[in-house]
């Protein structure tokens, strides 16, 4: 990491953006799927593992997530609200799903991978990457290990899910992500921008978890239900959000060492396999019970990041309301419940308390 100090932050970010653009162009030119997501992600991932001095885009990347929040909010219509009772049984499976993940994940990380109890606990929780790292660090966990484990979970799921969607579920990832910007009325564009900024910053001010997505989603949903917004953000905006999300995933591996690859990343990879088995079981339950279609069930229970699952639901033309309702429930339960359960189990770094 000391070699990175010879590069200014601005030059590192500029180089990262240029690399991401090259990755996007290569993916587009070769006809590979989701070029604006996978192009930057793979280019930055390879460069990060090779030791390149990459750097994320900070608040720009966070702001890009507001676009997805607006997209989800615009999908919340009176018709969607009318279907919520039909989702109740499916959503009720989420707490059971989380409990099983914890019962399997914590012993896996503790006994097989050799992590301490606190790190094992927060590594197993299927919440947001940033939230689990913050909670874990406050409790005395290994923040770097948590970051790599959760980043690997998101990376593998985002990489494998499209393959399964096209090969197993026969779902093309070619659904229009949105109308061209020229086809979206300027009044609605203006409202979307206001909803994104007000929701994001207002959410941060009140301490809303996932404020960059949930804040804009809530404000846009209110505008949608009021009949003021009828469309998702334009396609160009959705593609921009994919671009910055891809960069963020790849840059998460900057500075990773061989020791971390062997222990943390491999542990995250093995855990994803366990998660995949559970996800398949719950997908089968909702599909065979007639609670959801195959692609909706798969995306709803795939334990990836909320932003990444939103992107995949959009490009697959899936029922965005169904998918996001389940992920919001999962994230809400984990974010609110994980610290409480940790306190009940007295998971706290005693050395940290003494210091």
VMD Tcl script that draws the C-alpha trace (Angstrom):
set ca {
  {0.00 0.00 0.00}
  {2.94 2.36 0.55}
  {3.47 2.63 -3.21}
  {0.03 4.16 -3.58}
  {1.20 7.25 -1.72}
  {3.19 8.37 -4.79}
  {-0.07 8.94 -6.68}
  {-2.39 11.79 -5.83}
  {-6.01 10.87 -4.99}
  {-7.23 12.72 -8.08}
  {-4.87 10.87 -10.40}
  {-5.83 7.52 -8.88}
  {-9.53 8.25 -9.38}
  {-8.94 9.48 -12.94}
  {-6.97 6.34 -13.76}
  {-9.71 4.19 -12.27}
  {-12.38 5.91 -14.35}
  {-10.31 5.51 -17.51}
  {-9.80 1.82 -16.79}
  {-13.53 1.40 -16.17}
  {-14.35 3.07 -19.48}
  {-11.95 0.73 -21.28}
  {-13.61 -2.26 -19.63}
  {-17.04 -1.00 -20.67}
  {-15.95 -0.49 -24.27}
  {-14.41 -3.97 -24.47}
  {-17.54 -5.62 -23.07}
  {-19.76 -3.62 -25.42}
  {-17.64 -4.35 -28.48}
  {-17.55 -8.08 -27.78}
  {-21.27 -8.32 -27.05}
  {-20.81 -9.49 -23.46}
  {-23.77 -9.04 -21.10}
  {-24.29 -5.95 -18.93}
  {-21.24 -4.08 -20.25}
  {-21.83 -1.03 -18.03}
  {-21.79 -3.22 -14.91}
  {-19.42 -6.07 -15.70}
  {-16.97 -4.08 -17.84}
  {-15.92 -1.69 -15.05}
  {-16.22 -4.39 -12.40}
  {-13.94 -6.91 -14.10}
  {-11.42 -4.30 -15.30}
  {-11.10 -2.80 -11.82}
  {-11.05 -6.20 -10.13}
  {-8.17 -7.48 -12.27}
  {-6.25 -4.25 -11.86}
  {-6.83 -4.21 -8.09}
  {-5.56 -7.76 -7.68}
  {-2.53 -6.82 -9.80}
  {-1.72 -4.00 -7.37}
  {-2.80 -1.03 -9.47}
  {-3.31 2.24 -7.53}
  {-7.07 2.41 -7.98}
  {-9.39 4.67 -6.02}
  {-13.18 4.83 -5.79}
  {-15.28 7.83 -6.80}
  {-16.53 8.73 -3.32}
  {-19.76 10.69 -3.17}
  {-20.24 10.38 -6.94}
  {-20.64 6.62 -6.52}
  {-23.00 7.11 -3.59}
  {-25.00 9.61 -5.61}
  {-25.26 7.13 -8.49}
  {-27.15 4.79 -6.17}
  {-29.88 7.40 -5.80}
  {-30.82 6.65 -9.41}
  {-31.73 3.11 -8.43}
  {-33.71 4.41 -5.47}
  {-35.70 6.62 -7.83}
  {-36.19 3.66 -10.20}
  {-37.61 1.51 -7.42}
  {-39.77 4.33 -6.09}
  {-41.23 4.95 -9.54}
  {-42.27 1.29 -9.62}
  {-44.34 1.69 -6.45}
  {-47.79 2.35 -7.84}
  {-51.33 1.84 -6.53}
  {-51.42 -1.43 -8.49}
  {-48.30 -2.64 -6.68}
  {-49.74 -1.76 -3.27}
  {-52.75 -3.87 -4.15}
  {-50.50 -6.91 -4.57}
  {-48.75 -6.54 -1.17}
  {-51.17 -8.91 0.64}
  {-50.31 -11.57 -1.93}
  {-46.62 -11.22 -0.98}
  {-47.24 -11.66 2.74}
  {-46.59 -15.41 2.86}
  {-43.46 -15.06 0.75}
  {-42.12 -12.15 2.79}
  {-42.82 -14.14 5.99}
  {-40.12 -16.61 4.87}
  {-37.42 -13.95 5.07}
  {-36.90 -14.11 8.88}
  {-36.60 -17.91 8.64}
  {-34.14 -17.51 5.78}
  {-31.98 -15.11 7.82}
  {-32.10 -17.36 10.89}
  {-30.87 -20.35 8.89}
  {-28.09 -18.28 7.33}
  {-26.92 -17.30 10.80}
  {-27.15 -20.83 12.21}
  {-25.07 -22.14 9.33}
  {-22.79 -19.16 8.74}
  {-21.54 -18.39 12.23}
  {-20.25 -21.94 12.97}
  {-18.80 -22.07 9.44}
  {-16.70 -18.94 9.90}
  {-15.81 -19.76 13.53}
  {-14.98 -23.46 13.40}
  {-13.97 -24.07 9.80}
  {-12.43 -20.75 8.81}
  {-10.97 -19.91 12.22}
  {-12.28 -16.37 12.66}
  {-12.97 -14.93 16.10}
  {-16.60 -15.01 17.36}
  {-17.38 -11.36 16.58}
  {-15.97 -11.45 13.05}
  {-17.72 -14.79 12.44}
  {-21.06 -13.35 13.51}
  {-20.96 -10.24 11.34}
  {-19.44 -12.13 8.39}
  {-22.46 -14.44 8.40}
  {-25.10 -11.69 8.57}
  {-26.54 -11.08 5.06}
  {-26.90 -7.32 5.43}
  {-25.39 -4.40 3.59}
  {-21.61 -4.47 3.23}
  {-21.01 -1.05 4.79}
  {-23.42 -1.65 7.66}
  {-21.97 -5.02 8.63}
  {-18.42 -3.65 8.51}
  {-19.38 -0.65 10.67}
  {-21.30 -2.72 13.22}
  {-18.58 -5.34 13.31}
  {-15.79 -2.79 13.72}
  {-17.64 -1.13 16.61}
  {-17.94 -4.54 18.31}
  {-14.25 -5.31 17.82}
  {-14.35 -7.49 14.70}
  {-11.72 -7.61 11.95}
  {-13.09 -4.87 9.68}
  {-10.80 -5.72 6.75}
  {-11.84 -9.38 6.81}
  {-15.52 -8.40 6.98}
  {-15.10 -6.05 4.05}
  {-13.46 -8.70 1.87}
  {-15.91 -11.45 2.85}
  {-18.99 -9.34 2.08}
  {-17.42 -7.87 -1.07}
  {-16.75 -11.41 -2.27}
  {-20.36 -12.40 -1.50}
  {-21.65 -9.54 -3.64}
  {-19.06 -10.10 -6.39}
  {-19.80 -13.80 -6.80}
  {-23.57 -13.39 -6.70}
  {-23.53 -10.51 -9.19}
  {-21.27 -12.56 -11.49}
  {-23.07 -15.90 -11.25}
  {-26.68 -14.69 -11.09}
  {-26.81 -13.44 -14.72}
  {-25.39 -16.76 -15.91}
  {-28.09 -18.68 -14.05}
  {-30.77 -16.26 -15.25}
  {-29.86 -16.80 -18.90}
  {-28.87 -20.48 -18.84}
  {-31.20 -21.95 -16.21}
  {-34.19 -19.62 -16.24}
  {-33.86 -18.79 -19.95}
  {-34.35 -15.10 -19.17}
  {-32.60 -12.68 -21.56}
  {-30.97 -9.70 -19.87}
  {-32.02 -7.38 -22.67}
  {-35.09 -5.73 -21.17}
  {-34.99 -1.95 -21.72}
  {-33.69 -0.38 -18.53}
  {-35.61 2.80 -19.22}
  {-36.77 5.20 -21.88}
  {-34.19 7.42 -23.63}
  {-33.73 10.69 -21.84}
  {-35.36 12.55 -24.71}
  {-38.60 10.61 -24.17}
  {-38.94 11.50 -20.49}
  {-40.89 14.74 -19.86}
  {-38.64 17.41 -18.41}
  {-41.06 17.96 -15.54}
  {-40.67 14.35 -14.44}
  {-36.89 14.53 -14.87}
  {-36.82 17.57 -12.60}
  {-38.95 15.79 -10.00}
  {-36.64 12.77 -10.14}
  {-33.58 14.94 -9.49}
  {-35.32 16.64 -6.56}
  {-36.47 13.28 -5.18}
  {-32.94 11.87 -5.47}
  {-31.24 14.77 -3.68}
  {-33.91 15.41 -1.04}
  {-34.33 11.71 -0.31}
  {-30.60 11.05 -0.12}
  {-29.55 14.00 2.02}
  {-32.76 14.00 4.06}
  {-32.31 10.31 4.75}
  {-28.73 10.87 5.89}
  {-29.84 13.68 8.19}
  {-32.34 11.47 10.02}
  {-29.95 8.49 10.13}
  {-31.83 6.31 7.62}
  {-29.87 3.15 6.77}
  {-29.07 2.89 3.07}
  {-30.07 6.55 2.71}
  {-28.75 6.88 -0.84}
  {-31.25 4.28 -2.06}
  {-34.07 4.21 0.48}
  {-34.40 7.99 0.80}
  {-34.94 8.62 -2.94}
  {-37.14 5.52 -3.10}
  {-39.48 6.84 -0.40}
  {-39.75 10.34 -1.91}
  {-40.22 9.02 -5.45}
  {-42.82 6.49 -4.29}
  {-44.84 9.35 -2.79}
  {-44.62 11.25 -6.09}
  {-45.55 8.11 -8.02}
  {-48.57 7.39 -5.85}
  {-49.61 11.03 -6.25}
  {-49.57 10.59 -10.02}
  {-46.70 13.02 -10.60}
  {-44.12 10.47 -11.81}
  {-45.02 7.73 -14.28}
  {-41.64 6.58 -15.62}
  {-38.36 5.24 -14.33}
  {-35.20 7.35 -14.68}
  {-33.92 7.46 -18.28}
  {-31.81 4.63 -19.61}
  {-28.68 6.79 -19.59}
  {-29.03 7.35 -15.84}
  {-29.56 3.65 -15.10}
  {-26.47 2.77 -17.14}
  {-24.45 5.39 -15.26}
  {-25.50 3.83 -11.95}
  {-24.40 0.41 -13.21}
  {-21.03 1.89 -14.20}
  {-20.27 3.28 -10.75}
  {-21.56 0.18 -8.95}
  {-19.22 -1.93 -11.08}
  {-16.28 0.29 -10.16}
  {-17.16 0.07 -6.48}
  {-17.16 -3.74 -6.46}
  {-13.82 -4.01 -8.24}
  {-12.08 -1.30 -6.21}
  {-13.06 -3.12 -3.02}
  {-10.12 -5.47 -3.64}
  {-7.44 -2.78 -3.75}
  {-4.49 -3.70 -1.53}
  {-5.58 -7.29 -0.94}
  {-2.69 -9.55 0.06}
  {-2.07 -13.21 -0.72}
  {-2.81 -14.08 2.90}
  {-6.15 -12.27 2.66}
  {-6.91 -14.02 -0.61}
  {-6.24 -17.39 0.97}
  {-8.27 -16.81 4.11}
  {-10.82 -13.99 3.74}
  {-11.70 -14.17 0.06}
  {-11.79 -17.98 -0.04}
  {-13.95 -17.98 3.09}
  {-16.34 -15.57 1.39}
  {-16.38 -17.74 -1.73}
  {-17.14 -20.92 0.24}
  {-19.88 -19.14 2.18}
  {-21.54 -18.07 -1.07}
  {-21.90 -21.74 -1.99}
  {-23.76 -22.37 1.28}
  {-25.92 -19.31 0.67}
  {-26.68 -20.49 -2.85}
  {-27.99 -23.81 -1.57}
  {-30.30 -22.02 0.88}
  {-31.42 -19.57 -1.80}
  {-32.32 -22.44 -4.14}
  {-34.37 -24.12 -1.42}
  {-36.37 -20.98 -0.67}
  {-36.78 -20.18 -4.35}
  {-38.26 -23.64 -4.89}
  {-40.63 -23.12 -1.95}
  {-42.10 -19.87 -3.30}
  {-42.22 -21.06 -6.89}
  {-43.82 -24.46 -6.15}
  {-46.27 -22.74 -3.79}
  {-47.32 -20.38 -6.57}
  {-46.16 -17.34 -4.57}
  {-43.79 -16.11 -7.28}
  {-42.46 -16.78 -10.73}
  {-39.07 -18.51 -11.07}
  {-37.04 -15.39 -11.90}
  {-38.75 -13.30 -9.20}
  {-38.23 -16.01 -6.60}
  {-34.59 -16.40 -7.55}
  {-33.81 -12.67 -7.42}
  {-35.81 -12.14 -4.22}
  {-33.82 -14.72 -2.26}
  {-30.40 -14.25 -3.88}
  {-28.44 -12.67 -0.98}
  {-26.68 -10.02 -3.04}
  {-26.51 -6.29 -2.50}
  {-29.72 -4.32 -2.78}
  {-28.37 -2.08 -5.55}
  {-27.00 -4.99 -7.57}
  {-30.23 -6.99 -7.30}
  {-32.18 -3.92 -8.41}
  {-30.06 -3.69 -11.54}
  {-30.55 -7.38 -12.35}
  {-34.31 -7.16 -11.75}
  {-34.53 -4.21 -14.14}
  {-32.53 -5.78 -16.98}
  {-34.43 -9.06 -16.58}
  {-37.81 -7.35 -16.71}
  {-38.73 -8.99 -13.39}
  {-41.39 -7.76 -10.98}
  {-39.27 -5.06 -9.35}
  {-41.76 -4.49 -6.55}
  {-41.70 -8.15 -5.49}
  {-37.91 -8.44 -5.62}
  {-37.18 -5.22 -3.76}
  {-39.84 -5.82 -1.10}
  {-38.04 -9.02 -0.11}
  {-34.59 -7.44 -0.13}
  {-35.79 -4.45 1.90}
  {-37.28 -6.85 4.44}
  {-34.01 -8.80 4.63}
  {-31.87 -5.69 5.02}
  {-34.25 -4.12 7.55}
  {-34.29 -7.24 9.74}
  {-30.51 -7.66 9.62}
  {-29.67 -3.98 10.15}
  {-31.99 -3.61 13.12}
  {-31.63 -7.09 14.55}
  {-27.93 -7.91 14.16}
  {-26.62 -5.40 16.75}
  {-29.39 -6.36 19.20}
  {-28.67 -10.09 18.92}
  {-24.93 -9.38 19.19}
  {-25.52 -7.60 22.51}
  {-27.73 -10.42 23.78}
  {-24.97 -12.89 22.91}
  {-22.45 -10.53 24.54}
  {-20.34 -10.41 21.40}
  {-17.95 -7.63 22.29}
  {-14.19 -7.31 22.08}
  {-13.08 -7.48 25.69}
  {-9.60 -6.20 24.84}
  {-11.17 -3.23 23.07}
  {-13.27 -2.47 26.14}
  {-10.27 -2.57 28.43}
  {-8.33 -0.25 26.17}
}
mol new
graphics top color blue
foreach p $ca { graphics top sphere $p radius 0.5 }
foreach p [lrange $ca 0 end-1] q [lrange $ca 1 end] { graphics top cylinder $p $q radius 0.2 }
display resetview
